[in-house]
Amino acid sequence: MKKYCGIDLGGTNIAAGIVDEEYHILASVSAPTPKGVDGKTLAAAIAKTAREAAGKAGTTIGALDGVGMGAPGYIDSERGINRFSGNLGLTDDPMAENLSWCLNGVPVRLGNDANVAAYAESIAGASRGTRRSVMVTLGTGIGVGVIIDGSDCGMAAEGGHMVIRVDGRPCSCGHRGCFEAYASATALILQTREAMEKHPESLLWQLCGGDPGRVNGKTPFDGRDAGDAAATTVVERYLDYLAFGISNLIDLLEPDAVVIGGGICAQGDKLLVPLKERCREMVYHHLFADRCRFAIAELGNDAGIIGAAGLAMAAKK
């Protein structure tokens, strides 16, 4: 059976795994992502992690059938170049070429991390069997991956930076009113802290032990479930923001499935059911939402490794 190396490069960690043709991870290794280094130094660290994963699986990089990597940033996958990544501090970095050199010439397929995760869900997860799917990952920012007929949209689909409110909250990209500024996990935490400041009587204070620094994406949902008025307002408004962005994506793409990833997706149906109801009201025609499967991501932290390996598999076909 053929084996591939999938690499999930993040701003905090490098994860590398050896994956078989049925998308099973045979072995994986994680290491910290070096900070403030140039592209070649970063590539050397990635190569070291990949070799360790191969060794753990009882093989070598040279014996594998391909290597793929998902990375944060504005990725030119055709040329293997990371055009810009604020998280990694890179601009126009020949990432695939650098890594290939460190791996003694083994070809490397490169993709945007959000697209790679969406691709993984389409081949082995929540959206498998669909022709057209969208994955929205709610984390520090919002990652959007779009898969159409088995391929991603390359450098397009930066859905986290659609403007959903003119002259709205500032976004990390430098603009205002972006989807990410209202519906990311970071935005939900900020909205929860703001509600706590306005409502010192709120149960939210107890849920975080009186320390706003301990608020996370689960806190407002726990408060809402306990009947707290301030928490309920935060969650209801957050779901509106999330639905605004997703309904725009549905109107544009008419996907067969919308997959939600990130820590907030742990809310399951408490998130999905009201989200679909809102999207049904907001889209151009309710049939767009009715025909669309809303699902929680199935692959979790493995999506980056499986999707990256999947890129390498597809390159061989």
Buried (B, 14 or more C-beta within 10 A) or exposed (E): EEBBBBBBBBBEEBBBBBBBEEBEBBBBBBBEBBEEBEBBEBBBBBBBBBBBBBBBBEBEBEEBBBBBBBBBBBBBBEEBBBBBBBBBBBBEBBBBBBBBBBBEEBBBBBBBBBBBBBBBBBBBBBBBEBEBBBBBBBBBBBBBBBBBEEEBBBBEBBBBBBBBBEEBBEBBBEEBBBBBBBBBBBBBBBBBBEBBEEBEEBBBBEBBEEEBEEBBBBBBBBBBEEEBBBBBBBBEBBBBBBBBBBBBBBBBBBBBBBBBBBEBBEBEEBBBEBBBEBBBEBBEEEEBBEEBBBBBBBBEBBBBBBBBBBBBBBBEE
